[in-house]
Amino acid sequence: MSWSILGVPLFLCAIFLYLSVKVLNEYERGVIFRLGRISDAKGPGLIILIPWIDQMVRVDLRTVTLNVPPQDVISRDNVTIKVNAVVYFRVVEPSRAVIEVENYLMATSELAQTTLRSVLGQVELDELLASRESINHRLQTILDTQTEPWGVKVTHVEVKQIDLPAEMQRAMAKQAEAERERRAKIISAEGELQASQKLAEAAMVMDKSPISLQLRYLQTIREISSENSTNTIIPLPIELLKAFLPKS
């Protein structure tokens, strides 16, 4: 009989301890509400609550990786693209993250989607492809400003993938091919210009020293004779034929 009487207080004590003693990890904080009014954010470690008087909401302070689903965006130059992104954020003020917004995870996700469509709709496609770093910084600044009242800090935003329409991909491929051909023609023209300059310099040297022309003539004959050919054409300088030409 005595054990049964003693067991009731022990059972009630165990329930009291279960309801009043909480343990928070290093990356967690507990926002305490006492009779509906916010008390303070406590933790980490051992937390003592008053059962039925205090209520605690756990808040994770670790960085959250939020994948923004693909969004249909019309750029400023009227090109329809599909863009997705990733947002990194964390809670820096647990009390505000609980009382200022109903669900800060969902609110940040919805805000990231609308901001992504709004910002990318103000830029042209070429700017989006060439200046992605500045666009990422602009997105991060806007999101961080709008989530600050919630106690949320957006640390980084990265545009992950940009899907272009098939016709736009073909047009960009043609543009890139035309650019490569233009550069090849410029390089070829620059080579021809340099070669003509060198030939002009060589002609000036040969004009000042006729013997150099004879040496070049002999070298050309040697190169022709070294090739595997049954016929050999030997050009004769006009100076050698002057003696046989009639004098006018």
KACORKA-V12302 format. One line per field, one symbol per residue. ss: DSSP state (H for helix, E for strand, L for the rest). psi: psi as a letter, one per 20 degrees, with the letter a starting at -180 (. if undefined). burial: + if it has 16 or more other C-alpha atoms within 10 Angstrom, else -. A space follows every 50 residues. Layout:
ss = ???
psi = ???
burial = ???
//
This chain:
ss = LHHHHHHHHHHHHHHHHHHHEEEELLLEEEEEEELLEEEEEELLEEEELL LLLEEEEEEELLLEEEEEEEEEEELLLLLEEEEEEEEEEEELLHHHHHHL LLLHHHHHHHHHHHHHHHHHLLLLHHHHHHLHHHHHHHHHHHHHHHHHHH LEEEEEEEEEEEELLHHHHHHHHHHHHHHHHHHHHHHHHHHHHHHHHHHH HHHHHHHHLHHHHHHHHHHHHHHHHHLLLLLLLLLLLHHHHHHHLLLL
psi = hhhhhhhghhghhggghhhhpqpprhjqqooppokippfrprrrbpppqo qigqppppppjqppooopqppoporhklpprpprrppprqpinhghhghh qgohghghghhhghhghgghiiqrghhhhhlhghhghgggggghghigii kpoohqppogqopqqghhggghggghghgghghghggghhghghghghhg ghhhghhhnhhhhhhhghhggghghiqnqhpppoqpqhhhihhiqqp.
burial = ------------------++-+-+---+++++++---+--+++-----+- ---+++-++++----+++-++-+++----+++++++++++++++++++-- +--++--++--++-+++-+++---+--+------++--++-+++--++-+ ++++-++++----------------------------------------- ------------+-----------------------------------
//
